[in-house]
Amino acid sequence: MAPTPSVNASCRAAVGRAVVACVLLILGGVARAESLLGRVVGVTDGDTVTVLDTAKAQHKVRLAGIDAPEKGQPFGERSKENLSRLVFGRDVRVDWRKTDRYGRLVGTVWVVSPDMPCIGKPDCPKNLDAGLAQLTVGLAWHYKKYAGEQEPQQRGQYEFAEEEAKAKRVGLWKDANPVPPWEWRQAH
């Protein structure tokens, strides 16, 4: 005996509603990244920049996943100088998901790698993660307090970069006991 058309239609409708509900639940829990395109017009320190967008609006951006030495802290000036060398005056893409308590966008800053043959051309891909670069040369800590906000692949890259910098004793890891910025801020 074949099911009646009204039973088939109501089953299909119920299944359709269940699928839509599942998709909405899944998507509702995923924070979508937004992108900001612009040029870096200021570097505050080793983990904060100012980006001027195409509408000439300025945005303070905190590099996600890292915490760099503060001004006045050992390696603070070197960290700022290195970030400036990487991004100042250059076009960037910021993939961000939130703002912090100071109103800064918190995101990954992407810039064209200096060794790309197409550097300076508008269609050259922004393939260098400035935060990861800071970790690689030992001029920032992986900010583990916020590691849960990173995608697993990025979190793994950041953890690895910090461990490699420690093992090679580069940048701030040259010091016997470098003080993380979150501890330094509390003491000063």
C-alpha positions as protocol buffer text, in pm:
chain_id: "A"
residue {
  index: 1
  type: MET
  ca { x: 0 y: 0 z: 0 }
}
residue {
  index: 2
  type: ALA
  ca { x: 148 y: 335 z: -108 }
}
residue {
  index: 3
  type: PRO
  ca { x: 140 y: 634 z: 131 }
}
residue {
  index: 4
  type: THR
  ca { x: -111 y: 899 z: 44 }
}
residue {
  index: 5
  type: PRO
  ca { x: 11 y: 1223 z: -114 }
}
residue {
  index: 6
  type: SER
  ca { x: -81 y: 1426 z: 195 }
}
residue {
  index: 7
  type: VAL
  ca { x: 136 y: 1203 z: 418 }
}
residue {
  index: 8
  type: ASN
  ca { x: 434 y: 1238 z: 178 }
}
residue {
  index: 9
  type: ALA
  ca { x: 392 y: 1614 z: 167 }
}
residue {
  index: 10
  type: SER
  ca { x: 374 y: 1649 z: 546 }
}
residue {
  index: 11
  type: CYS
  ca { x: 679 y: 1421 z: 592 }
}
residue {
  index: 12
  type: ARG
  ca { x: 878 y: 1623 z: 339 }
}
residue {
  index: 13
  type: ALA
  ca { x: 774 y: 1947 z: 509 }
}
residue {
  index: 14
  type: ALA
  ca { x: 875 y: 1814 z: 853 }
}
residue {
  index: 15
  type: VAL
  ca { x: 1212 y: 1696 z: 724 }
}
residue {
  index: 16
  type: GLY
  ca { x: 1264 y: 2032 z: 551 }
}
residue {
  index: 17
  type: ARG
  ca { x: 1186 y: 2223 z: 872 }
}
residue {
  index: 18
  type: ALA
  ca { x: 1426 y: 1999 z: 1067 }
}
residue {
  index: 19
  type: VAL
  ca { x: 1706 y: 2058 z: 816 }
}
residue {
  index: 20
  type: VAL
  ca { x: 1650 y: 2436 z: 823 }
}
residue {
  index: 21
  type: ALA
  ca { x: 1649 y: 2433 z: 1204 }
}
residue {
  index: 22
  type: CYS
  ca { x: 1977 y: 2236 z: 1215 }
}
residue {
  index: 23
  type: VAL
  ca { x: 2143 y: 2471 z: 965 }
}
residue {
  index: 24
  type: LEU
  ca { x: 2032 y: 2777 z: 1164 }
}
residue {
  index: 25
  type: LEU
  ca { x: 2162 y: 2624 z: 1487 }
}
residue {
  index: 26
  type: ILE
  ca { x: 2498 y: 2548 z: 1329 }
}
residue {
  index: 27
  type: LEU
  ca { x: 2534 y: 2888 z: 1161 }
}
residue {
  index: 28
  type: GLY
  ca { x: 2412 y: 3073 z: 1468 }
}
residue {
  index: 29
  type: GLY
  ca { x: 2709 y: 2944 z: 1668 }
}
residue {
  index: 30
  type: VAL
  ca { x: 2968 y: 3047 z: 1409 }
}
residue {
  index: 31
  type: ALA
  ca { x: 3104 y: 3399 z: 1429 }
}
residue {
  index: 32
  type: ARG
  ca { x: 3148 y: 3532 z: 1078 }
}
residue {
  index: 33
  type: ALA
  ca { x: 3463 y: 3724 z: 1008 }
}
residue {
  index: 34
  type: GLU
  ca { x: 3433 y: 4062 z: 843 }
}
residue {
  index: 35
  type: SER
  ca { x: 3705 y: 4214 z: 629 }
}
residue {
  index: 36
  type: LEU
  ca { x: 3842 y: 4565 z: 631 }
}
residue {
  index: 37
  type: LEU
  ca { x: 4062 y: 4682 z: 345 }
}
residue {
  index: 38
  type: GLY
  ca { x: 4287 y: 4982 z: 385 }
}
residue {
  index: 39
  type: ARG
  ca { x: 4634 y: 5120 z: 442 }
}
residue {
  index: 40
  type: VAL
  ca { x: 4824 y: 5121 z: 770 }
}
residue {
  index: 41
  type: VAL
  ca { x: 4880 y: 5485 z: 867 }
}
residue {
  index: 42
  type: GLY
  ca { x: 4996 y: 5431 z: 1223 }
}
residue {
  index: 43
  type: VAL
  ca { x: 5164 y: 5174 z: 1446 }
}
residue {
  index: 44
  type: THR
  ca { x: 5096 y: 5225 z: 1816 }
}
residue {
  index: 45
  type: ASP
  ca { x: 5303 y: 4932 z: 1943 }
}
residue {
  index: 46
  type: GLY
  ca { x: 5388 y: 4574 z: 1850 }
}
residue {
  index: 47
  type: ASP
  ca { x: 5026 y: 4460 z: 1836 }
}
residue {
  index: 48
  type: THR
  ca { x: 4816 y: 4765 z: 1746 }
}
residue {
  index: 49
  type: VAL
  ca { x: 4788 y: 4957 z: 1418 }
}
residue {
  index: 50
  type: THR
  ca { x: 4567 y: 5225 z: 1264 }
}
residue {
  index: 51
  type: VAL
  ca { x: 4414 y: 5145 z: 926 }
}
residue {
  index: 52
  type: LEU
  ca { x: 4272 y: 5408 z: 691 }
}
residue {
  index: 53
  type: ASP
  ca { x: 3991 y: 5255 z: 483 }
}
residue {
  index: 54
  type: THR
  ca { x: 3886 y: 5354 z: 130 }
}
residue {
  index: 55
  type: ALA
  ca { x: 3626 y: 5597 z: 272 }
}
residue {
  index: 56
  type: LYS
  ca { x: 3909 y: 5771 z: 465 }
}
residue {
  index: 57
  type: ALA
  ca { x: 3784 y: 5647 z: 804 }
}
residue {
  index: 58
  type: GLN
  ca { x: 4047 y: 5541 z: 1057 }
}
residue {
  index: 59
  type: HIS
  ca { x: 4019 y: 5213 z: 1249 }
}
residue {
  index: 60
  type: LYS
  ca { x: 4234 y: 5106 z: 1544 }
}
residue {
  index: 61
  type: VAL
  ca { x: 4315 y: 4738 z: 1503 }
}
residue {
  index: 62
  type: ARG
  ca { x: 4450 y: 4503 z: 1770 }
}
residue {
  index: 63
  type: LEU
  ca { x: 4627 y: 4203 z: 1619 }
}
residue {
  index: 64
  type: ALA
  ca { x: 4436 y: 3895 z: 1733 }
}
residue {
  index: 65
  type: GLY
  ca { x: 4614 y: 3612 z: 1908 }
}
residue {
  index: 66
  type: ILE
  ca { x: 4927 y: 3798 z: 2019 }
}
residue {
  index: 67
  type: ASP
  ca { x: 5036 y: 4026 z: 2300 }
}
residue {
  index: 68
  type: ALA
  ca { x: 5350 y: 4230 z: 2234 }
}
residue {
  index: 69
  type: PRO
  ca { x: 5578 y: 4396 z: 2489 }
}
residue {
  index: 70
  type: GLU
  ca { x: 5452 y: 4733 z: 2610 }
}
residue {
  index: 71
  type: LYS
  ca { x: 5622 y: 5069 z: 2561 }
}
residue {
  index: 72
  type: GLY
  ca { x: 5892 y: 5095 z: 2825 }
}
residue {
  index: 73
  type: GLN
  ca { x: 5912 y: 4716 z: 2856 }
}
residue {
  index: 74
  type: PRO
  ca { x: 6218 y: 4531 z: 2724 }
}
residue {
  index: 75
  type: PHE
  ca { x: 6173 y: 4462 z: 2351 }
}
residue {
  index: 76
  type: GLY
  ca { x: 5871 y: 4695 z: 2334 }
}
residue {
  index: 77
  type: GLU
  ca { x: 6040 y: 4936 z: 2093 }
}
residue {
  index: 78
  type: ARG
  ca { x: 6188 y: 4656 z: 1880 }
}
residue {
  index: 79
  type: SER
  ca { x: 5847 y: 4492 z: 1854 }
}
residue {
  index: 80
  type: LYS
  ca { x: 5689 y: 4819 z: 1736 }
}
residue {
  index: 81
  type: GLU
  ca { x: 5973 y: 4877 z: 1487 }
}
residue {
  index: 82
  type: ASN
  ca { x: 5935 y: 4528 z: 1342 }
}
residue {
  index: 83
  type: LEU
  ca { x: 5558 y: 4563 z: 1301 }
}
residue {
  index: 84
  type: SER
  ca { x: 5615 y: 4904 z: 1139 }
}
residue {
  index: 85
  type: ARG
  ca { x: 5862 y: 4751 z: 895 }
}
residue {
  index: 86
  type: LEU
  ca { x: 5605 y: 4487 z: 802 }
}
residue {
  index: 87
  type: VAL
  ca { x: 5290 y: 4698 z: 762 }
}
residue {
  index: 88
  type: PHE
  ca { x: 5338 y: 5076 z: 786 }
}
residue {
  index: 89
  type: GLY
  ca { x: 5230 y: 5254 z: 466 }
}
residue {
  index: 90
  type: ARG
  ca { x: 5118 y: 4926 z: 314 }
}
residue {
  index: 91
  type: ASP
  ca { x: 4779 y: 4803 z: 201 }
}
residue {
  index: 92
  type: VAL
  ca { x: 4632 y: 4539 z: 432 }
}
residue {
  index: 93
  type: ARG
  ca { x: 4326 y: 4323 z: 480 }
}
residue {
  index: 94
  type: VAL
  ca { x: 4199 y: 4283 z: 834 }
}
residue {
  index: 95
  type: ASP
  ca { x: 3983 y: 3978 z: 902 }
}
residue {
  index: 96
  type: TRP
  ca { x: 3806 y: 4062 z: 1229 }
}
residue {
  index: 97
  type: ARG
  ca { x: 3530 y: 3918 z: 1444 }
}
residue {
  index: 98
  type: LYS
  ca { x: 3497 y: 4150 z: 1741 }
}
residue {
  index: 99
  type: THR
  ca { x: 3589 y: 4479 z: 1902 }
}
residue {
  index: 100
  type: ASP
  ca { x: 3765 y: 4498 z: 2237 }
}
residue {
  index: 101
  type: ARG
  ca { x: 3676 y: 4709 z: 2540 }
}
residue {
  index: 102
  type: TYR
  ca { x: 3871 y: 5001 z: 2392 }
}
residue {
  index: 103
  type: GLY
  ca { x: 3670 y: 4994 z: 2068 }
}
residue {
  index: 104
  type: ARG
  ca { x: 3952 y: 4847 z: 1859 }
}
residue {
  index: 105
  type: LEU
  ca { x: 3880 y: 4588 z: 1594 }
}
residue {
  index: 106
  type: VAL
  ca { x: 4048 y: 4260 z: 1690 }
}
residue {
  index: 107
  type: GLY
  ca { x: 4163 y: 4068 z: 1387 }
}
residue {
  index: 108
  type: THR
  ca { x: 4428 y: 3913 z: 1170 }
}
residue {
  index: 109
  type: VAL
  ca { x: 4621 y: 4169 z: 965 }
}
residue {
  index: 110
  type: TRP
  ca { x: 4725 y: 4037 z: 624 }
}
residue {
  index: 111
  type: VAL
  ca { x: 4986 y: 4212 z: 410 }
}
residue {
  index: 112
  type: VAL
  ca { x: 5179 y: 4126 z: 94 }
}
residue {
  index: 113
  type: SER
  ca { x: 5495 y: 3941 z: 190 }
}
residue {
  index: 114
  type: PRO
  ca { x: 5808 y: 4146 z: 109 }
}
residue {
  index: 115
  type: ASP
  ca { x: 5947 y: 3860 z: -102 }
}
residue {
  index: 116
  type: MET
  ca { x: 5647 y: 3839 z: -337 }
}
residue {
  index: 117
  type: PRO
  ca { x: 5746 y: 3924 z: -697 }
}
residue {
  index: 118
  type: CYS
  ca { x: 5417 y: 4110 z: -749 }
}
residue {
  index: 119
  type: ILE
  ca { x: 5463 y: 4345 z: -452 }
}
residue {
  index: 120
  type: GLY
  ca { x: 5321 y: 4688 z: -525 }
}
residue {
  index: 121
  type: LYS
  ca { x: 5061 y: 4559 z: -772 }
}
residue {
  index: 122
  type: PRO
  ca { x: 4694 y: 4584 z: -671 }
}
residue {
  index: 123
  type: ASP
  ca { x: 4614 y: 4218 z: -734 }
}
residue {
  index: 124
  type: CYS
  ca { x: 4911 y: 4084 z: -536 }
}
residue {
  index: 125
  type: PRO
  ca { x: 4778 y: 3849 z: -264 }
}
residue {
  index: 126
  type: LYS
  ca { x: 4804 y: 3954 z: 99 }
}
residue {
  index: 127
  type: ASN
  ca { x: 4964 y: 3634 z: 226 }
}
residue {
  index: 128
  type: LEU
  ca { x: 5162 y: 3735 z: 536 }
}
residue {
  index: 129
  type: ASP
  ca { x: 4991 y: 3723 z: 876 }
}
residue {
  index: 130
  type: ALA
  ca { x: 5156 y: 4010 z: 1065 }
}
residue {
  index: 131
  type: GLY
  ca { x: 5077 y: 3859 z: 1407 }
}
residue {
  index: 132
  type: LEU
  ca { x: 5233 y: 3528 z: 1313 }
}
residue {
  index: 133
  type: ALA
  ca { x: 5537 y: 3716 z: 1181 }
}
residue {
  index: 134
  type: GLN
  ca { x: 5574 y: 3893 z: 1519 }
}
residue {
  index: 135
  type: LEU
  ca { x: 5568 y: 3556 z: 1697 }
}
residue {
  index: 136
  type: THR
  ca { x: 5815 y: 3400 z: 1453 }
}
residue {
  index: 137
  type: VAL
  ca { x: 6084 y: 3659 z: 1526 }
}
residue {
  index: 138
  type: GLY
  ca { x: 6020 y: 3646 z: 1901 }
}
residue {
  index: 139
  type: LEU
  ca { x: 5867 y: 3991 z: 1939 }
}
residue {
  index: 140
  type: ALA
  ca { x: 5530 y: 3886 z: 2084 }
}
residue {
  index: 141
  type: TRP
  ca { x: 5369 y: 3619 z: 2297 }
}
residue {
  index: 142
  type: HIS
  ca { x: 5089 y: 3396 z: 2176 }
}
residue {
  index: 143
  type: TYR
  ca { x: 4798 y: 3538 z: 2380 }
}
residue {
  index: 144
  type: LYS
  ca { x: 4672 y: 3206 z: 2515 }
}
residue {
  index: 145
  type: LYS
  ca { x: 4398 y: 3376 z: 2715 }
}
residue {
  index: 146
  type: TYR
  ca { x: 4219 y: 3432 z: 2383 }
}
residue {
  index: 147
  type: ALA
  ca { x: 4343 y: 3124 z: 2196 }
}
residue {
  index: 148
  type: GLY
  ca { x: 3992 y: 2977 z: 2207 }
}
residue {
  index: 149
  type: GLU
  ca { x: 3879 y: 3257 z: 1974 }
}
residue {
  index: 150
  type: GLN
  ca { x: 4123 y: 3144 z: 1705 }
}
residue {
  index: 151
  type: GLU
  ca { x: 4053 y: 2886 z: 1437 }
}
residue {
  index: 152
  type: PRO
  ca { x: 4232 y: 2559 z: 1528 }
}
residue {
  index: 153
  type: GLN
  ca { x: 4477 y: 2588 z: 1237 }
}
residue {
  index: 154
  type: GLN
  ca { x: 4578 y: 2943 z: 1328 }
}
residue {
  index: 155
  type: ARG
  ca { x: 4603 y: 2856 z: 1697 }
}
residue {
  index: 156
  type: GLY
  ca { x: 4840 y: 2570 z: 1610 }
}
residue {
  index: 157
  type: GLN
  ca { x: 5052 y: 2796 z: 1389 }
}
residue {
  index: 158
  type: TYR
  ca { x: 5078 y: 3058 z: 1663 }
}
residue {
  index: 159
  type: GLU
  ca { x: 5167 y: 2800 z: 1930 }
}
residue {
  index: 160
  type: PHE
  ca { x: 5432 y: 2648 z: 1704 }
}
residue {
  index: 161
  type: ALA
  ca { x: 5580 y: 2987 z: 1611 }
}
residue {
  index: 162
  type: GLU
  ca { x: 5615 y: 3085 z: 1977 }
}
residue {
  index: 163
  type: GLU
  ca { x: 5776 y: 2751 z: 2069 }
}
residue {
  index: 164
  type: GLU
  ca { x: 6020 y: 2778 z: 1777 }
}
residue {
  index: 165
  type: ALA
  ca { x: 6118 y: 3134 z: 1875 }
}
residue {
  index: 166
  type: LYS
  ca { x: 6176 y: 3016 z: 2234 }
}
residue {
  index: 167
  type: ALA
  ca { x: 6386 y: 2721 z: 2117 }
}
residue {
  index: 168
  type: LYS
  ca { x: 6595 y: 2945 z: 1891 }
}
residue {
  index: 169
  type: ARG
  ca { x: 6619 y: 3212 z: 2165 }
}
residue {
  index: 170
  type: VAL
  ca { x: 6530 y: 3494 z: 1926 }
}
residue {
  index: 171
  type: GLY
  ca { x: 6389 y: 3834 z: 2014 }
}
residue {
  index: 172
  type: LEU
  ca { x: 6254 y: 3858 z: 2367 }
}
residue {
  index: 173
  type: TRP
  ca { x: 6336 y: 3492 z: 2426 }
}
residue {
  index: 174
  type: LYS
  ca { x: 6704 y: 3594 z: 2451 }
}
residue {
  index: 175
  type: ASP
  ca { x: 6621 y: 3711 z: 2803 }
}
residue {
  index: 176
  type: ALA
  ca { x: 6647 y: 3443 z: 3070 }
}
residue {
  index: 177
  type: ASN
  ca { x: 6303 y: 3529 z: 3214 }
}
residue {
  index: 178
  type: PRO
  ca { x: 6102 y: 3753 z: 2982 }
}
residue {
  index: 179
  type: VAL
  ca { x: 5799 y: 3906 z: 3152 }
}
residue {
  index: 180
  type: PRO
  ca { x: 5473 y: 3869 z: 2958 }
}
residue {
  index: 181
  type: PRO
  ca { x: 5298 y: 4200 z: 2890 }
}
residue {
  index: 182
  type: TRP
  ca { x: 4987 y: 4103 z: 3090 }
}
residue {
  index: 183
  type: GLU
  ca { x: 5209 y: 4061 z: 3398 }
}
residue {
  index: 184
  type: TRP
  ca { x: 5412 y: 4373 z: 3321 }
}
residue {
  index: 185
  type: ARG
  ca { x: 5093 y: 4584 z: 3291 }
}
residue {
  index: 186
  type: GLN
  ca { x: 4981 y: 4469 z: 3637 }
}
residue {
  index: 187
  type: ALA
  ca { x: 5316 y: 4565 z: 3791 }
}
residue {
  index: 188
  type: HIS
  ca { x: 5331 y: 4907 z: 3622 }
}
